Amino acid sequence: MEWIYRKNVGVMIASNMGRPGGACSQVTRATREFEFQEHPNATTQEESVLTFIHRIVKKRGQTNYLDAQLHVLSRMYSMKLPLGKRPHDPYHDPDHDFMVKVDAGRSFNVRDSANPDDYDREFGSVIKIADGHHTNKIYISYIAGPNAMIPRNSCYDAREVRQTEPFLKFDTMFRTISKPAIASYGVFRSMIVTALVASLRKMLQLGYEYAIMASPSSGIYAGHYKKKIQAEYHEVCIKALNETYFGTHLRFKGVIVPKYS
């Protein structure tokens, strides 16, 4: 918190690959309008950290800059609404429900891709936060690691989601499962390192002197690798830092690195 209020810091967010902001980024079913939903008791890093930052963002009138940021990022990077399995529809694209945007010009099938470079995917923006009479600028950096959850009954087929609640259900937790990450711990770990490096490199390029790292794919998305990746996470972060520093003279003055006990 001291760094967020006072230092030139980049804050890494372990994001949902199919919906920046995760459960905080909601779209109403009736009007299709973006709405930020706070989750102060969330055990997930994305929702808990964004809820905290949302409360301390400097506002202009009724505008909360985190709302504005997530609204734009959601439109640019969120997965489209799922269509579900349609075997008898000749126009149905079986890849539709599993396509993830990397940037404006490229997407990939997250369900089947075994290429760690697909996780070199970072986006974010500067946010002004307020502490009494002081205002500080921080950079919020969204990345996504692999999703190695094993679905019930090991069924990976697309499923159509019924729109019965106030908010549209994108089903992104299920739809971003990576079969190659589940099958190979080496691939899974390489994807994580790639994601971490993407964020750290962007922070350095933007001139940020301090970084608060997240630990993507170490909780529910770790699947059957949870104990193993948590035991190695400090090592994974140091590897990511070393790769970030390779070939550049730029360095952070300080980095907060997650470590599981």
Buried (B, 14 or more C-beta within 10 A) or exposed (E): EEBBBEBBBBBBBBBBBBBBBBBBBBBEEEEEEBBBBBBEEBEBBBBBBBBBBBEBBBEEEEEBBBBBBBBBBBEEBBBEBBBBBBEEEEEBEBBBBBBBBBEEEEBBBBBEBBBBEBBBBBBBBEBBBEBEEEEBEBBBBBBBBBBBBEBEEEEBEBBEBEEEEEBBBBBBBBBBBBBBBBEBBEBBBBBBBBBBBBBBBBBBEEEBBBBBBBBBBBBEBBBEBBEEBBEBBBEBBEBBBEBBBEEEEBEBEEBBBBEEE
